[in-house]
Amino acid sequence: MNMQQIMAQAQKMQKDIMAKKNEIDSLDFVGKSNWIEITFKGSKEVSKVNIINDEALKIENKEILCDMIFLAIKDAMEQIDNKTEEKLGSYSKMNGLF
């Protein structure tokens, strides 16, 4: 394989990686807990916060509400990481990229 073929293959791989990354970034991931839903873009930007259970508004212990927010964030981050591994994992194993 000559240098031009190697460069062409590397450029194709880079385009494939960017296309898959852009696909992930455009998706919405909804992290949920019992009271809270937080929507993130695949780029891990928060796009929406929603209280899905009115009990959250009545709660006097803010520690519980904070726990529910934390769980929703954790859920969404795990979804994003799983989707990223699903779409890009083969590249990271092959090249140590991610």
Secondary structure, DSSP 8 states (H G I E B T S, - for coil): --HHHHHHHHHHHHHHHHHHHHHHHHSEEEEE-SSEEEEEETTS-EEEEEE--THHHH-S-HHHHHHHHHHHHHHHHHHHHHHHHHHHHHHHHHH---
